[in-house]
Amino acid sequence: MLLQLDQDYLAQIKKYSDDLEKRYSNILATDAFLTRQLVSFQANKQEPIYRWYKYKEAFSAKLVSYLLDRYGLSAGKILDPFAGAGTAIFSASEWGMDSIGIELLPIGQEIIQTRKCIENSDNKNIVRKLKKIRDEIPWTNAKGERGFNVLRITKGAYSGETESQIKKFLWFIDKLEDKTIRQILFFSLLCIIESVSFTRKDGQYLRWDYRSGRTCGKEGFDKGHIYDFTGALTGKIDEIIRDLTDTGRQMELIFSHKNTKPDRGEVSLLNGSCLLELPKMRDDYFSGVITSPPYCNRYDYTRTYALELALLGVDEERLRTLRQTMLSCTVENKEKDLIDLNPQWRKAVEIAENHNLLQSILAYLDDLRSKDELNNDGIFRMVKSYFYEMACVIYECHRVLRKNGFMMMVNDNVKYAGVGIPVDLILSSIAEEIGFRVKDILVLPQGKGNSSQQMGVHGREVLRKCIYIWEK
């Protein structure tokens, strides 16, 4: 009987999924220009300034340029409600468009604020001072040390020598009178902190090298070369110097419709959750939304960026608050009372509650949870909260967009308990119910496989990675 019930759920999920596939078959189109490098940080590795900090969850500046050009966005304001490292808002600025980003995590906020600080300063003066610091490495002779936060998940991340050097460097920059140089040097520290540690970012957590004396996940992980602090830091400072002294800054955009580069647009940042900041924004204000929300993949950014967050002064209590405030994408997120947060979201919540495919998937996951057959009970709550919260975000983005404005979103499909969840189709159909017209769902030629655990039980399934284009 239980097996029959499972089969009924799966048959229902397949039916509703097939219905949506058929509904959007004409706009689900593979775009040969798109690559996994283009929709990830990889393509930014060769981009001056964008390459300074490796924000793994970012998409590339080239992707933003491609989308702006393809859909004819060249005037008005751009919004990114999940700004991350600021790729969308700075790329839009280079097109001459004002842009506003919303970012919750302090590491993203710091990256954006540092770049804004540099762009509003005299680069020649910055370069002159950075060269002197690079050459003299004055922190090595610092007379004191300044401590920094250590979280439970970052304890033992550095050798004793490296930890001492970090503290000396922090003491040194605290004494600097030039706020811009102080900010750039602290940012440089954030850029290299993983490379001098015993850790490596690995999806849901920090992975620990065997030399750390502690392990997380697979035993005996060998990170490979762990960089010397002074060498890594002077190397990063030198990279910043090179990018700022390049006369063209290698950032000129080639426009198909004009030969001159426009003046840069203004970049603004709001610190906090987009669920709290979006409702404060005016109706019909933006020409476009370009974003990539956290994926429904269990990745916990408060863990993967724990080294940086600790240096930024985040303590255990604030770490827990950040984890619960961010968009639900981990099994530890508690369900938010969305109607209590904003009564105007009732329509968005009802659309999610009445979505046949989503509710069939949730019913199946809940049934498995009740039988203790999910590998984590929090998966059901995470998937439900993710789509309900995203419905509210989509509702707000529709409200703040002008007529004929575009919302462009990079996202991944996922799979749990053997069931593929077509995030692209579910969110696009929710967007349509809210009032968008689904113009395109651009599919990458190369999909991605489900997790190794899923493959072991359910076999390999290639999941779509897409960019959704919705028009108001």
N, C-alpha and C positions, 0 to 999 in steps of 0.2 A: 504493500500500500504506500509506504514511504517512497519507494522507488518510483511508483506511478505518479506520485505528487511532484517529485523532482522533474520527471519527464514532462508533466503538464506545464510547469513553470518554464522550462526550457523551450517547449513548443510555442508558448505564448510570447516569450521574449523574441524568438526567431520571427514569428509572424509580424510583430510590431516593428522589429528592426528592418525586415524586408520591405515593409510598407514605407518606411522613411527612406530607405535606399532608393526605392522606385520613385518616390516623391521628388527627391533631389538628384536623380540620375543625370539630368541635363546640365546641372551646374557643378557636379562633382567631376572636376577636370584635372588631370595631371599636368603640372606646369614644369616643363623641362628645365627652366631657368633655376628652379628652386633646388637647393641641396641641403643636406643636414648641416654642412658647414655654414651656409648662409643663414639658416634659422637658429644657429647656436652661436656661442662665443668664438668658435674656431676661426671664422672669417675676420674677426676683429684683431687677431693676433698680429696681423701685419699693418693694422691701421694705427697711425700715430695718435696718441692720447687715449683712444679707446683701449689700447692694449696694455695700459699701465697696470690696471688691476684685473685679474682673471676672475670675472664674475660668471661662473659656469652657466647660470640660468639665463644669461642675456642672449638676445638675438643680435644680428650684426647691423652695423650702420648701412651697409650696402643693401640689406633687405628693406630698410626704411626708405631709402632713396628709390628703390625699385617700385615699392608700393605707391609712394607719393606721385611718381612719374606715371605709372600705369593708370592710376585712377584720377589723374589731373588735379591733385590737391596742391595748390601753390599759394593760397591766400587764406587768411583767417587764423584761427588758433587750433592747436593740437593738444589733446589730453592723453596722458598715460596714467591710468588709475593704479597700475602696478609698476612703478617706474624703475625699480631695481637699481641698476647702475646708471640709468639715465640715457641709454642709447637712443630711444625714440625721441625724447625731448631735445637732446642736443643735435641729433640728425635733422629734425624739423627746423631747428634754429638755423642750421647751415643753409636751409632752403629759404630763409628769410621769414619764417613763420614763428610767431610767438607760441610758446608751449608751456604747459603746466603739468608737473608730475606729482603723484601722490605716492609716498613710500613709507612703510611702517618700520622696516628694519634699520637700526642705526648705521649699519655698514653701508647700505645703499645711500642713506642720507649723507654720510661723510664723503663718499665718492662724488656725489653730485655737488655738494657744497664746495669741495676742493676745486673741482673743475670750474665752477662759477667764480670762485675766488681768483683763479689764474686768469680767466678770460677778462676779468675786470681790472687786471693789474698790468704793470709795465713789464713785459716779458724780458726785455734786455736787462733790467735791474734784477729780476728773478734769476736769470741765467748767470749773471756775474756773481751773485751771492752763493748760488748753488755750486758753482765751480770751485769757489774758495773752500766751501765746506767739504766737497768731495775730495779735494786734494789734501786738505789738512786733517781730515777725520778727527775733529776736535773732541768728540764724545769719548774717544779712547782714553783721554786724559781727564775725564770728568772727576771732580772732587767728591761727588756724592752720587746717590742712587735714588730713584723714585719708584716705589712699588706700583703694582697694578693688580687688578682683580684676578683671582684664580677661582674658576668654577669647578664643581665636581667632575665635569666632563673634560676639563682642560688641565687638571692636576698632573704634573709630571710631563708636560708637553715639550719641555726644552731641557737641554743639558744644563748643568750648573753654570758653565761658562757662558752659554748663550743667554740664559736668564739674567746673569749679571750685566752683560752687555746691553740687553734691552733696558734694564733699569738705569744704567748710565746714560744711555741715549735719551730716555725720557727726562732725566734730570737736566741734561744739556739743552734740550729744546724748550723746556719750561723756562729757562733763563733768557731765551731770545726775545728781544723787543719787537722784532718784525713779525707781526701776526701772520702775514701771508707765508713767509718762509717757515714759520712754526707749523702752520697747517700743512704745507707741502711735505715737510719732513715727517710729520706724524702719519700722513697718508702713505708716504714711502714705506714706513714701517709696516703698515697694514698690508701693503702690496707683497711684502716678502716674508711675512710672519709664518705662513705655512711651510715655505721652502726651508726654513731654519729649524723647524720643529720635527718631532717624531711622528707627526700625523699627516694624513692625506684625506681630503674630502672624498666621501664615497657614498653618494646618495643619501641614505637615511641617517648617517652618523659619521663620526670621525673614525678613520681606520688607523690603528696604532702599529708602528714599527716595532719589531721584536726588541730593539735596543732600548725601548722606553721602559721596559720592565712591567708593562701592563698590556693587555690585549683586548680587542673588541672585535668579535666575529672570528674570522679565520685565523688559526694559530700560525705563528711563524712568518707573518707578513714582512717582507723586506721592501721598504720604501725606495731603496737605492741611495743615491748620493744625498746627504743632508748638508745644505750649504753653510759655509762660514758666515757669521752674521755681518761682519764688516764688508766682506766681499759682495754679499748679496745686496746690502744696502747701498754701497757705492755704485754697484751696477745698475740699480734701479734709479738712483739719482742721475746717473749718466744718461740713461734712457730718456728721462724727462728733459734733461738739458738738450739732447739731440733733437727731440721732437719740437721743443720750443725755439730752437735756433734755426730750424729748417725754414728758409725764407718763404717757401710756398705753404709750409706746414702740411703739404701733401694731402690737404683736406678739401681741395677745390672740387666741387661737384660739376659734372658735365651734364648740362641740361639739353634736352632734345629741342626745346622751344626757345632757348635764349643762349647767348654766348657770354653773358656777363653774370657774375655771381652777385646775388642780392646782399644787402646788409643783413647781418645776423639778426634773427629774432630774439626777443627776450625770453629767458628761461626762468621759470618760477617753480618752487618746490613747496609742497605741503607735507609736513611730517605727521604721519598717523595712518590709520586704517581708511581705505576708500569707502568702507561701509559707513564710516562716520563723517568723512569729508565730502563725499559726493552730494549728499542731500543739501549741503550748504551752498551749492553752486547754482548759478542762474540758469533758467530755461533757455534753450536755443542759443547757446553761447559758442559752441565749438564747431569747427568745420570737419574735424576728424578725431577719432579715437584710435590710437595704435598701441596695442598692448599685448602682453603675454602673461596671463595670470599663473599662479602656482598650478601645477598639474595635479590631477587626482591620483597621485602615485605614491603617497605615504612619505614623501621627502620632507624632512623637518629641518628647515633652514636655520632654526635657532640652535640646532646641533652642528650642522655642517659649517656654520660660520661662528662657532663658539669661540675660537681663538680671537677673532677680530672683535666680537661683542665684549669679551672680557677686557680687552685693551681699551674699549670705548666706555668702560665703567659699568657695564651691565652686571648686576648681581643675580643671585639665584631667584629672588622674588620677581625681579623685572623680567628675567628670562621666562619664567612661567607665564607671566602676564602677556608677554609678546607672543608666546606660543598659542595662547588661547584667543588673542585678539586677531591674529592673522586669519586669512581665508582658510576655512577648514580643508586641510589636505593631509593631515596626519591622523593616525588612530588615537592620538591623545587629545584631540580637539573635542571639547564639550559642545553640545548643541546650543546654538545661540537662539534667543527669543527674538526673531526677526520683526515680528509685528510690534513687540514692545519697543524695539529700537526705532522703528519707523512705521506707523500705521498705514502710510501711503504704499507700503510694500505688499499689502494684502492681495492685490491683483497678481503680482509676481509669484507669491507663495501659492496662490490658488492654481496658477498655470502649472507650476511644478507638481502640485498635488493631483492634478487631473491629467498628467502626462502619462499616457498608456505604457510606453516603453520604459520610462524611468520607474514607474510604480511596479511594473512587472519585475524589473531587475531588483528593486528594493525588497519586494515580497520574497523573491528567491533567496537573496542574501540573508534576510531576517529568518527565513525558515532554516537555512543552514546554521545560522547563529544559535537558534533555539535547540538544535540537535548537536551543538558543539562540533560542527564540521567546518567552521571557518578557522583559518590559522591564527586569526586575531579577531576577537569579538568587536573591536572598534571599527572594523572595515565597514560594517553596515552603517553605523552612525556617520562615519567620514564621508561615504559616498552620498548619503542623503543630504548631509549638511552642505557638501560641496555644490551640488546642483541647486539647492534652495538658495544659497547665498549668491551663487553666480546669477540666478534669475533676478535677484535684487540689484546686483551690479549692472546687469544688462538693462534693467528698467531705468536705472538712473542715467546710464550712458545715452539711452534713447531720449530721455527728457532733456539732457543738456546739449544734445546735438541739434544743429540747425537742420531745416528741411533740406533734403538731398545730401546731407552729411554722411560720411562713411564711418563705420566701426570695423576695424581690422584686428583680428586676434589670432595669435599663434598658439596652438594647443596640441596635445597628444591624446589619442585614444588609449584606453587602458583595459586590463583584463583582470578579473578576480574570480576565483573558484571556477575556472574554466569558462566563464562567460565574458565575451568581449563586450565592452561598454563603448558604444560609438558616441564619444563625447561631442564630436563634430555635428552629428545629426541631432542629438538631443538639444544641445545649446542653440543650434540654428533654428530648430522648430520652436523652442521657447522664445527666441528673439522674434520670430515671425508672429507669434501670438501677442507679443508685447507691442508690435507695430512696425518692426523692420521688414524690409524686403531682402530676402537672401539672394544676393547678386551672384556671388561665386563662392565655391569651396575649393580652394586651390590645394591640390594633393601633391606631396613630394613624390618623385619617382621612386625613391628608396624608402620603404617603410622600416619599422623597427620590430624586433622580436619581443615577445612577452618575457617576463623574468625567468631566470633559470629554474626557480622553484616551480613556476607554472608549467614550463616546458617539460619538467620531469614527470609531472602528473598528467597534464592535458595535451602534451605535444606542442610543437612550435606553431605559432600563429603570427603572421605579419600584420602589424597594426598600422593604420593610417596615421600619418602626421600631416596636419593641414593648417592652412591659413584661411580663416573665415572672413568673408567680405559682406557686410550687411549695410544696407542703405536706408536712411530714414525717409 
